[in-house]
Amino acid sequence: MTRRIRIPMYLLAALHGAVMLAGFLAPYPYDEQHREFSYAAPSLGAHGPDGASTDCRVEWFRGGRLFGTRPPCGIFLFGTEAFGRDGFSRVLYGGRISMLAGLVATLLALGLGTLAGTLAGYYGGWTDAILMRGGELLLALPWLYLLLAVRAVLPLHIPTTHAFLLVVGIIGSVGWIRPARLIRSIVLGTRERGYVLAAQGFGASGIYVIRRHILPETLGVVVTQATILIPQFILAEVTLSFLGLGISEPVPSWGNMLAEARQYFALVSHGWLLAPVICLIPLILGYYVIAATLLAVATKPSPRTP
């Protein structure tokens, strides 16, 4: 299992590291326009506005970035879009938004799920009924329509930070119920174990028992759920931004970058507009391979001692 999980872990580390170092790896700022290079095709070398590479060369460690060119030359590894903005640079910067949204929404969902599942499983009774029935009601709500309703009452143009928090808040607030159910089942079994009953018999408070004995037992479920929720929430952010409900221009995210590819003529003539998919597919598959491996380890029966 260790060997199977090693490659996707290296892949995820490389992808996350690349977007974290976007300011260094990207040859241009995400909003820098090169109108003379509108819809320029991907190229590994530097070239001028007319496509010629005469007197154009790549310069390493230029202007605090890994590589770049001197104007009027340009280098566009993933091509450009209508305004001549570099696709490679925008993929790196856009990955920051999409990945961060997935990570923050996952932390929110797991935090709420751990709290609700632990309280429901340990105390039971009306606490269990209120939390679990309330979670089921929330789960039944169509989160896309909920976001549409919230967005409708907000101004047409809102700051990027507010849009980010709105998307993350709704995704994370709706996604906590599934991990809460799993954690509740773990807590229900753990609270009947001998060492927990012994601690209660010696007068330990509920908070102490939960912190000392209950929460450590839920760690495996939390880690596994994180590897499942992160790619789901990344896709949710991409979908919302693609539909115009999330991060808006000029700040890039993988979702609003793919929005331009909705036009058939643009997609057919400029297939490099799908560049975010190059990173999105291996990212999602990497997380799912890790999640499947962790689930296989968790459900593997332990060997019986004679």
C-alpha positions in Angstrom: 0.0 0.0 0.0 2.9 2.3 0.8 4.3 2.0 -2.7 0.8 2.6 -4.3 0.3 5.8 -2.4 3.7 7.2 -2.9 3.3 8.4 -6.5 0.0 10.3 -6.0 1.5 11.9 -2.9 4.5 13.1 -4.8 2.2 14.3 -7.6 0.0 16.3 -5.2 3.0 17.7 -3.4 4.4 18.9 -6.8 1.0 20.5 -7.8 0.5 22.2 -4.5 4.1 23.4 -4.4 3.8 24.8 -7.9 0.8 26.9 -7.2 2.3 28.1 -3.9 5.3 29.3 -5.8 3.3 30.9 -8.6 4.9 34.3 -8.0 8.2 32.8 -8.9 7.4 30.1 -11.5 4.9 32.2 -13.5 6.7 34.4 -16.1 4.0 37.1 -15.9 1.4 38.5 -13.4 -2.0 36.9 -13.8 -3.5 40.2 -15.1 -0.8 41.3 -17.4 -2.1 41.7 -21.0 -0.2 41.2 -24.2 -2.8 42.4 -26.8 -0.4 41.7 -29.7 -0.4 38.0 -28.6 -4.1 37.5 -28.5 -4.9 33.7 -28.7 -1.3 32.9 -29.2 -0.7 29.2 -29.5 1.3 27.3 -26.8 5.1 27.4 -27.4 8.1 26.2 -25.5 10.3 29.0 -26.9 10.3 32.8 -27.0 8.9 34.5 -30.0 7.9 38.0 -31.2 4.4 39.3 -32.1 4.8 38.2 -35.7 5.7 34.6 -34.6 9.3 35.0 -35.5 11.9 34.0 -32.8 14.7 36.3 -34.1 16.4 38.1 -31.3 14.0 36.5 -28.8 15.4 34.3 -26.1 14.4 33.1 -22.7 16.1 34.8 -19.8 16.4 32.9 -16.5 15.8 34.5 -13.1 14.5 37.7 -14.6 12.7 40.2 -12.5 12.4 37.9 -9.5 10.8 35.1 -11.6 12.2 31.8 -12.8 12.2 32.8 -16.5 10.9 35.5 -18.8 11.6 37.5 -21.9 12.4 41.1 -22.9 9.5 43.0 -24.6 8.3 42.8 -27.3 9.0 39.1 -27.1 6.9 36.6 -25.1 6.9 33.0 -23.9 3.5 31.3 -23.4 3.8 27.7 -22.5 0.0 27.2 -22.3 -0.9 29.9 -24.9 -2.9 33.0 -24.3 -6.6 34.0 -24.3 -8.5 36.9 -25.9 -6.6 39.6 -24.0 -3.2 38.0 -24.4 -2.9 37.0 -20.8 -0.5 34.1 -20.3 -2.3 30.8 -19.7 0.5 29.2 -17.8 0.7 32.1 -15.3 -3.0 32.2 -14.9 -3.2 28.4 -14.3 -0.7 28.7 -11.5 -2.3 31.7 -9.9 -5.8 30.3 -10.4 -4.7 27.1 -8.8 -4.1 29.0 -5.6 -7.8 30.1 -5.5 -9.3 26.7 -6.4 -7.0 24.6 -4.1 -7.3 27.0 -1.2 -11.1 27.0 -1.5 -11.1 23.2 -1.4 -8.8 23.1 1.6 -10.6 25.8 3.6 -14.0 24.4 2.9 -12.8 20.9 4.0 -11.4 22.3 7.2 -14.8 24.0 7.9 -16.8 20.9 7.0 -14.6 18.6 9.1 -14.6 21.0 12.0 -18.4 21.2 12.0 -18.7 17.5 11.3 -16.3 16.5 14.1 -18.1 18.7 16.6 -21.6 17.6 15.7 -20.7 13.9 15.3 -18.9 13.8 18.6 -21.6 15.6 20.6 -24.4 13.5 18.9 -22.6 10.2 19.5 -21.4 10.8 23.1 -24.4 12.5 24.6 -27.2 10.9 22.5 -30.8 11.7 23.3 -32.2 15.1 22.1 -28.7 16.3 21.3 -28.3 13.4 18.8 -31.8 14.0 17.4 -31.4 17.7 16.9 -27.9 17.5 15.3 -28.6 14.6 13.0 -32.1 15.6 11.9 -30.9 19.2 11.4 -28.0 17.9 9.3 -30.3 15.8 7.2 -32.6 18.8 6.6 -29.5 20.8 5.5 -28.3 18.0 3.3 -31.7 18.0 1.5 -31.3 21.7 0.5 -29.9 22.2 -3.0 -26.7 24.1 -2.3 -26.6 25.5 -5.8 -30.0 27.2 -5.4 -29.0 28.3 -1.9 -26.0 30.0 -3.4 -28.1 31.6 -6.1 -30.5 32.9 -3.5 -27.7 34.4 -1.4 -25.9 35.8 -4.4 -29.2 37.5 -5.6 -29.4 39.6 -2.5 -25.8 40.8 -2.8 -24.5 43.6 -5.0 -23.7 42.8 -8.6 -20.0 43.3 -8.1 -18.5 42.2 -4.8 -14.8 42.0 -3.7 -12.9 38.8 -4.5 -12.4 38.1 -0.8 -16.1 38.3 -0.1 -16.9 36.0 -3.1 -14.3 33.5 -1.9 -15.6 33.5 1.6 -19.2 33.1 0.3 -18.3 30.1 -1.8 -16.2 28.5 0.9 -18.9 29.1 3.6 -21.7 27.6 1.7 -19.8 24.6 0.4 -18.3 23.8 3.9 -21.6 24.4 5.7 -23.4 22.0 3.5 -20.7 19.3 3.4 -20.3 18.6 7.2 -23.2 16.1 7.6 -21.5 13.1 5.9 -18.4 13.1 8.0 -20.5 13.9 11.1 -22.4 10.6 10.6 -19.2 8.6 10.3 -17.7 10.2 13.4 -20.9 9.7 15.3 -20.8 5.9 14.6 -17.2 5.8 15.8 -18.1 7.7 19.0 -21.1 5.4 19.7 -18.8 2.4 19.7 -15.9 4.1 21.6 -18.0 5.4 24.5 -18.9 1.8 25.5 -15.3 0.6 25.8 -13.9 -0.3 29.1 -11.3 2.5 29.5 -14.0 5.1 28.7 -16.4 3.7 31.2 -13.5 3.5 33.7 -12.7 7.2 33.2 -16.3 8.1 33.7 -16.5 6.0 36.8 -13.5 7.9 38.3 -15.5 11.2 37.8 -13.8 12.4 34.6 -15.8 15.2 32.9 -17.3 14.7 29.5 -14.9 17.2 27.9 -11.9 15.3 29.3 -13.2 12.0 28.1 -13.9 13.4 24.6 -10.5 15.1 24.4 -8.5 12.2 25.9 -10.3 9.1 24.7 -12.9 9.8 22.0 -11.3 12.3 19.5 -8.1 10.2 19.0 -10.3 7.3 17.7 -11.8 9.6 15.1 -8.5 10.7 13.6 -8.5 8.0 10.9 -12.0 8.9 9.7 -11.1 12.6 9.6 -8.0 12.0 7.5 -9.8 9.7 5.1 -12.7 12.2 4.8 -10.3 15.0 4.1 -8.9 13.2 1.1 -12.4 12.7 -0.2 -13.8 16.1 0.5 -10.9 18.2 -0.8 -11.3 17.2 -4.5 -15.1 17.4 -4.2 -14.9 21.0 -2.9 -12.3 22.0 -5.5 -14.7 20.8 -8.2 -17.5 22.6 -6.5 -15.5 25.9 -6.6 -14.6 25.3 -10.2 -18.2 24.7 -11.1 -19.5 27.8 -9.3 -16.8 30.0 -10.8 -17.5 28.5 -14.2 -21.2 29.4 -13.8 -20.2 33.0 -12.8 -21.3 32.5 -9.1 -17.8 32.3 -7.6 -14.5 34.1 -8.2 -14.8 36.7 -11.0 -12.4 38.3 -13.4 -9.7 39.6 -13.4 -8.7 37.3 -10.5 -8.3 33.9 -12.0 -9.6 30.6 -10.8 -9.7 27.4 -12.8 -13.5 27.8 -13.0 -13.6 31.2 -14.6 -10.7 30.3 -16.8 -12.7 27.5 -18.3 -15.7 29.7 -18.7 -14.3 31.1 -22.0 -14.2 27.6 -23.4 -18.0 27.5 -23.2 -18.1 29.2 -26.6 -17.9 26.5 -29.3 -15.8 28.5 -31.7 -13.3 29.4 -29.1 -12.9 25.8 -27.9 -12.5 24.4 -31.5 -10.0 27.1 -32.6 -8.1 27.5 -29.3 -8.1 24.2 -27.5 -5.4 25.4 -25.1 -8.1 27.3 -23.2 -8.7 23.9 -21.5 -5.3 24.2 -19.9 -6.7 24.2 -16.3 -7.9 20.6 -16.9 -4.3 19.5 -17.3 -3.8 20.2 -13.6 -7.3 19.5 -12.4 -7.5 15.9 -13.6 -4.3 14.5 -12.0 -5.1 16.5 -8.9 -8.5 14.9 -8.4 -7.3 11.5 -9.3 -4.4 11.8 -6.9 -6.7 12.6 -4.0 -9.0 9.7 -4.9 -6.2 7.2 -5.2 -5.0 8.2 -1.7 -8.6 8.0 -0.3 -9.2 4.6 -1.8 -5.9 3.3 -0.4 -6.7 4.7 3.1 -10.2 3.1 2.9 -8.7 -0.2 1.9 -6.3 -0.1 4.9 -9.1 0.9 7.3 -11.4 -1.9 6.2 -8.8 -4.6 6.0 -9.5 -7.2 8.6 -6.8 -7.5 11.2 -5.1 -11.0 11.5 -6.5 -13.2 14.3 -4.2 -14.3 16.9 -4.3 -18.1 17.6 
